[in-house]
């Protein structure tokens, strides 16, 4: 039994580090997003904004991908390991909320990788901001439900 506790602590304690790195990537994404969102208009051939937009797109894709291909899977595995049926059920609903924002993020990225036309960027940033707010809230609840809820069992 002691060995199982040690293995659980080693296994799921590492998830905290993965989540911390991911949340740091979220912070960098938000800094990029806010930097662009401060501008109210974008001129044609605004190279500085185009560069900032490309950086935002890269951070956005990296963040969304890490969530879908690493973080959510780790959280689900942790919930399964702790036989947290209630938490896993709640996570399904949260994942649906998160998934609904993925298309908005991907569409934003695809659009601005294909064009230098920034005429609708203000509106698109607004829509992206709303999607990110929804996504971050659901992700935070998922972390709380499937990871933070088990911290006492790791001690």
N, C-alpha and C positions, 0 to 999 in steps of 0.2 A: 504494500500500500504506500509506504514511504517512497519507493522507487517511482510509482505512478505519479505521485505529487511532484517529484523532482522533474520527471519527464514533462508533465503538464506545464510546470513553471518555465522550463527551458523552451518548450515549443511555443506556448502562447505569450510568454514574456517578450519574445522576439517580434510578435505581431505589433506590439506597442511601438517598437522602433520603426517598423514599416509604415505604420499609421502616422507617426510623427513626421517622417520624411514626406509622406503624401500631403499632410496638412501644411507643411512648409511650402510644397509646390503650389498648394492652393493659395497661400499668402502671396507668392510671387505672381501667380495668375491674376489675383485681385489688384495688385499694384499696377500691372500692365493694363488691366481693364480700366481702372480708375484714371490712369494717365490719359488714355484715349477718350474716356467718357467726359473729361473736363472740357474738351473742345466742343463748341456748339456748331461749328461749320468746318468743312474740309474743302480746301481748294483743289482743283485739278493739279496734278504734278506736285503734290505736297509730299516730297520724298521722306521727310521726317515722319510724317503720319503713316506713310506706306510702310516704312521700316518698323515702326511701333506696332502696326497692325499685323505684320508678318510674325513678329515676336509673340504677340498675343495669340495668334492662331497656333503657333507651335506649342506654347504653354498650355493652351486649351486642349489640343489633341493629346498631348502627353498626359495631362491630368485626367481627362476622361478615360483614356486607354488604361492608365494605371488602376483606376477604379474598377473598370469592367474586367480587366484581365489579371488583376492581382488582389486588390484590397477586398472587394466584395466576396471573392472566393475564399480568402483567408477568414473573413468574418463568418461565413456560412460554415466552413469547416470547424471553426471554434464552437459555434452553436451546436453543431452535430456532436462534437466530442463531449460537450457538457450535457448532451441530451436535453437541450433547451427548446422543447417543442413550441412553447408559447413565443419565445423570442424568434424562432425560425418562421413562425406563422406571421408575426408582425413584420419581419424582414421582407417577406414576399410582397406585402403591400407597399413598403418603403421602396423596394426595388422597382415596382411599377411606377412610382412617382419619379424616381431617378431616371428610369428608362425613357419616360415621356420627355425629359429634357435633353436626352442624348441627340435626338434628331435635330433639335434647334442648334445645338453646339456644332454638330457635324455640318449642317447646312451653312451655318455662318462661316466655318472654316473653308468649306468647298467654294462658296461664293467669292470670298476674298482672296483665295489662292488663284482664282481664275480671272479676276478683273482688277484693274486699277481705278475703276469708277467708284468714287467714294460718295456719290450723291445721296445714297440711302444709308450711309454708315451710322448716322445719329440714331435713326429709327431702329436699325438692326442691333446696335449696341444696347438700346433700351430693351428690346425683346430678349437679347442674350442676358442682360442683367437680371431680368425677372426669372429667366430659366435657371440661372446660376443660384439665385437666392433660394428657389424651390429645391434645387439639387443639394445645395450645401446643408439646408435644414434637414432633408431626408437622410443624407449621409451621416450627419451628426447623430440623429436618432438611431440609425442603424449601428453606429459604433457604440453608442450607449447601451443599446439593447443586446448586442451580440458580443461585445468585448468588455466594456466597463462593468457590465453586470456580473462578470465572472472573476473579477480581480481578487475578491476575497477568497475564492476557491483556490487561487494560485499561491496565496501567502503561506 
